[in-house]
């Protein structure tokens, strides 16, 4: 008996700008987007929340930002995590080592994660899932802090970024290799499932981050492995202050609203939804 293929299509960086927010709304209403991850301290977080309230079928989760962004807490309360400008540091390696080595940094980390969870709760939205900007939740100490805070705030689902290299290799006609991040992600998935969280069996969006074109998305939709899959993207109407250089935001939005994407989903019998729609589902 064939295992049902289930699919969540997520937009990260919801709340980063109005250009992102408008694209998320369009991709959900006119395309295949089923979820979005909210930056609660983003420049346009209030606009994102307002849009989310009129999109009840959109699964909105928390996109924890601990690097390259603005903190929820005042910078003076988390000096180990921020630079002189009051923003999170951009050097992930340095921040990761600081968190490992410094008890004070770990206390500040826990406080900031708690503050971001609390800010999400204050929106009144239902928490669909959690992930971290730049997948910083692969750091085991950060994952621990998220799990600890999540117990109090309804955490039920989380992303472990495991991208099957064989699928990407077949679509690109190249050979793909896995790195240390892939191993850490597998460890994280086991850990999260031990805590009873819903975790996708595979995630796509890493190799093509910022370049999930219509051709690539259609290729994925036609070749999904069995089980629960998450495809994440970064749609926006165009570049915005603080956006990543070289990201093809408009092309990613176009891919998500391409009628062929929805037709491919229907033709292949894929079940789509939010994380909440697949709670406890496993391959």
C-alpha positions as CSV (number, residue, x, y, z in Angstrom):
1,X,0.0,0.0,0.0
2,X,1.4,3.4,-1.0
3,X,2.1,5.8,1.8
4,X,0.2,9.1,1.4
5,X,2.4,12.0,0.5
6,X,1.7,15.0,2.7
7,X,3.0,18.5,2.0
8,X,3.5,21.8,3.9
9,X,4.6,24.8,1.9
10,X,6.1,27.5,4.2
11,X,7.3,31.0,3.7
12,X,10.0,32.2,6.1
13,X,10.7,35.8,7.2
14,X,7.0,36.7,7.5
15,X,7.0,40.1,9.1
16,X,10.4,41.2,7.8
17,X,8.8,43.7,5.5
18,X,5.5,44.6,3.8
19,X,7.0,43.3,0.5
20,X,7.3,39.9,2.2
21,X,3.9,40.1,3.9
22,X,2.0,41.0,0.7
23,X,3.7,38.1,-1.1
24,X,2.8,35.7,1.6
25,X,-0.8,36.7,1.4
26,X,-0.9,36.4,-2.4
27,X,0.9,33.0,-2.3
28,X,-1.6,31.7,0.2
29,X,-4.7,33.1,-1.5
30,X,-3.7,32.5,-5.1
31,X,-1.2,29.7,-4.8
32,X,0.0,26.7,-2.8
33,X,1.4,28.4,0.4
34,X,0.0,26.8,3.5
35,X,2.2,28.2,6.3
36,X,4.3,31.1,7.2
37,X,6.9,31.7,10.0
38,X,6.6,35.1,11.8
39,X,9.5,37.3,12.9
40,X,7.9,38.9,15.9
41,X,10.5,41.7,16.0
42,X,10.5,42.2,12.3
43,X,10.0,45.7,10.7
44,X,6.6,44.8,9.5
45,X,5.5,42.3,12.2
46,X,2.3,44.2,13.0
47,X,1.3,44.2,9.4
48,X,2.0,40.5,9.1
49,X,-0.2,39.8,12.2
50,X,-3.1,41.8,10.7
51,X,-2.9,39.9,7.5
52,X,-2.7,36.5,9.3
53,X,-5.9,37.3,11.2
54,X,-7.8,37.4,8.0
55,X,-6.2,34.2,6.7
56,X,-7.5,31.6,9.1
57,X,-6.3,28.7,6.9
58,X,-2.7,29.9,7.0
59,X,-0.6,28.1,9.6
60,X,1.5,30.8,11.3
61,X,4.5,29.8,13.3
62,X,7.4,31.5,15.1
63,X,10.5,32.2,13.2
64,X,13.0,32.7,16.1
65,X,15.7,35.3,15.2
66,X,18.9,35.0,17.2
67,X,21.4,36.2,14.5
68,X,21.2,38.9,11.8
69,X,18.2,40.7,13.1
70,X,16.6,42.8,15.9
71,X,16.0,41.3,19.3
72,X,12.7,41.3,21.2
73,X,14.4,42.3,24.5
74,X,16.2,45.6,25.0
75,X,19.8,45.1,23.9
76,X,21.2,46.0,27.3
77,X,19.5,42.8,28.7
78,X,21.3,40.5,26.2
79,X,24.8,42.1,25.7
80,X,26.4,38.7,24.9
81,X,24.2,38.3,21.9
82,X,24.2,41.7,20.3
83,X,26.7,44.1,18.8
84,X,27.3,47.8,19.5
85,X,24.4,48.6,17.2
86,X,22.0,46.7,19.4
87,X,21.3,44.1,16.7
88,X,22.1,40.4,16.9
89,X,25.6,39.6,15.7
90,X,26.1,38.4,12.2
91,X,28.9,35.9,13.0
92,X,27.0,32.7,13.7
93,X,30.2,30.8,14.6
94,X,31.2,33.4,17.2
95,X,27.7,33.5,18.6
96,X,27.5,29.7,18.8
97,X,30.8,29.4,20.6
98,X,29.8,32.2,23.0
99,X,26.6,30.3,23.9
100,X,28.5,27.1,24.5
101,X,31.2,28.8,26.7
102,X,29.3,31.4,28.7
103,X,26.6,30.7,31.3
104,X,25.6,34.3,31.1
105,X,25.1,34.1,27.4
106,X,22.9,31.0,27.9
107,X,20.7,32.8,30.4
108,X,20.4,35.7,28.0
109,X,19.5,33.3,25.1
110,X,16.8,31.7,27.2
111,X,15.4,35.1,28.1
112,X,15.3,36.2,24.5
113,X,13.7,33.0,23.3
114,X,11.1,33.3,26.0
115,X,10.4,36.9,25.0
116,X,9.9,35.9,21.4
117,X,7.5,33.1,22.3
118,X,5.6,35.6,24.6
119,X,5.4,38.1,21.8
120,X,3.9,35.5,19.5
121,X,1.3,34.6,22.1
122,X,0.4,38.2,22.5
123,X,-0.7,38.4,18.9
124,X,-3.5,36.0,19.7
125,X,-2.6,33.7,16.8
126,X,-2.4,30.0,17.2
127,X,1.1,28.7,17.2
128,X,1.4,26.3,14.2
129,X,5.2,25.6,14.4
130,X,8.6,26.9,15.3
131,X,11.9,27.2,13.4
132,X,14.9,29.5,13.6
133,X,16.4,32.1,11.3
134,X,19.4,30.6,9.4
135,X,18.4,27.2,11.1
136,X,20.2,28.3,14.2
137,X,18.1,25.8,16.1
138,X,20.5,23.1,14.9
139,X,22.7,24.4,17.8
140,X,21.8,21.9,20.6
141,X,21.8,24.5,23.3
142,X,19.4,26.7,21.3
143,X,17.2,23.6,20.6
144,X,17.1,22.9,24.4
145,X,16.1,26.5,25.2
146,X,13.3,26.3,22.5
147,X,12.0,23.0,23.9
148,X,12.0,24.4,27.4
149,X,10.2,27.6,26.5
150,X,7.9,25.8,24.1
151,X,6.4,23.6,26.8
152,X,4.7,26.7,28.2
153,X,3.6,28.1,24.9
154,X,2.0,25.2,23.0
155,X,5.0,24.1,20.8
156,X,3.8,21.1,18.8
157,X,5.8,21.1,15.6
158,X,9.3,22.1,14.4
159,X,11.5,21.9,11.4
160,X,14.6,19.6,11.2
161,X,16.3,20.7,7.9
162,X,17.0,17.3,6.3
163,X,17.1,17.6,2.6
164,X,17.4,14.3,0.7
165,X,20.4,14.9,-1.7
166,X,19.3,12.3,-4.1
167,X,16.2,14.2,-5.1
168,X,18.1,17.4,-5.7
169,X,20.8,15.5,-7.6
170,X,18.3,13.9,-9.9
171,X,16.6,17.2,-10.7
172,X,19.8,19.1,-11.2
173,X,21.7,16.3,-13.0
174,X,24.6,16.8,-10.5
175,X,26.0,14.9,-7.5
176,X,25.0,16.3,-4.2
177,X,26.9,15.8,-0.9
178,X,25.7,16.0,2.7
179,X,27.7,17.9,5.3
180,X,27.9,18.2,9.0
181,X,24.6,20.2,9.0
182,X,22.8,17.2,7.6
183,X,24.1,15.0,10.5
184,X,23.1,17.6,13.1
185,X,19.7,17.8,11.5
186,X,19.1,14.1,11.8
187,X,20.1,14.2,15.5
188,X,17.7,17.1,16.0
189,X,14.9,15.3,14.3
190,X,15.3,12.3,16.6
191,X,15.4,14.6,19.6
192,X,12.3,16.5,18.7
193,X,10.3,13.4,18.0
194,X,11.3,12.0,21.4
195,X,9.6,15.1,22.8
196,X,6.5,14.3,20.8
197,X,6.7,17.1,18.2
198,X,5.6,16.8,14.6
199,X,8.7,17.0,12.4
200,X,8.7,16.6,8.6
201,X,10.4,13.5,7.2
202,X,12.2,15.7,4.7
203,X,12.6,19.4,4.0
204,X,13.4,21.1,0.7
205,X,14.6,24.7,0.3
206,X,18.2,24.5,1.5
207,X,20.1,23.8,-1.8
208,X,17.9,26.3,-3.6
209,X,17.5,28.9,-0.9
210,X,16.5,32.1,-2.5
211,X,16.3,30.5,-5.9
212,X,13.2,28.2,-5.8
213,X,12.1,28.9,-9.3
214,X,9.0,27.5,-10.9
215,X,10.9,24.8,-12.8
216,X,12.5,23.6,-9.6
217,X,9.3,23.7,-7.6
218,X,7.5,21.7,-10.2
219,X,10.3,19.2,-10.2
220,X,10.0,18.8,-6.5
221,X,6.2,18.5,-6.5
222,X,6.5,15.7,-9.1
223,X,9.1,13.7,-7.2
224,X,8.3,14.0,-3.5
225,X,9.4,11.0,-1.3
226,X,6.7,9.3,0.8
227,X,5.8,10.8,4.2
228,X,5.5,14.4,5.4
229,X,7.5,17.0,3.4
230,X,8.0,20.7,4.0
231,X,9.1,23.0,1.2
232,X,10.1,26.4,2.4
233,X,10.6,29.5,0.4
234,X,11.2,33.3,0.7
235,X,8.6,35.0,-1.5
236,X,8.5,38.8,-1.7
237,X,7.4,41.4,-4.1
238,X,11.1,42.3,-4.6
239,X,14.2,43.2,-2.6
240,X,13.6,45.2,0.6
241,X,15.8,46.8,3.3
242,X,17.8,44.0,4.9
243,X,17.0,41.4,2.2
244,X,19.6,38.9,1.2
245,X,21.7,39.9,-1.9
246,X,21.0,37.7,-4.9
247,X,17.8,36.2,-3.6
248,X,15.2,35.8,-6.4
249,X,12.2,36.9,-4.3
250,X,9.9,37.7,-7.1
251,X,10.6,34.4,-8.9
252,X,9.9,32.4,-5.7
253,X,6.5,34.2,-5.4
254,X,5.8,33.5,-9.1
255,X,6.6,29.8,-8.5
256,X,4.2,29.5,-5.6
257,X,1.3,31.1,-7.6
258,X,2.0,29.3,-10.9
259,X,-1.2,27.4,-11.8
260,X,1.0,24.4,-12.8
261,X,2.1,24.0,-9.2
262,X,-1.5,23.5,-8.0
263,X,-2.3,21.3,-10.9
264,X,0.8,19.1,-10.2
265,X,-0.3,18.8,-6.5
266,X,-3.8,17.7,-7.6
267,X,-2.5,15.3,-10.3
268,X,-0.1,13.6,-7.8
269,X,-2.7,13.3,-5.1
270,X,-0.7,15.3,-2.6
271,X,-2.4,16.3,0.7
272,X,-1.5,19.8,1.6
273,X,-1.9,21.7,4.9
274,X,-0.4,23.3,7.9
275,X,1.7,21.6,10.5
276,X,-1.4,21.4,12.7
277,X,-3.2,19.4,10.0
278,X,-0.6,16.7,10.2
279,X,0.0,16.4,13.9
280,X,1.3,13.0,14.7
281,X,1.5,11.9,11.0
282,X,4.4,9.8,10.2
283,X,5.6,7.9,7.1
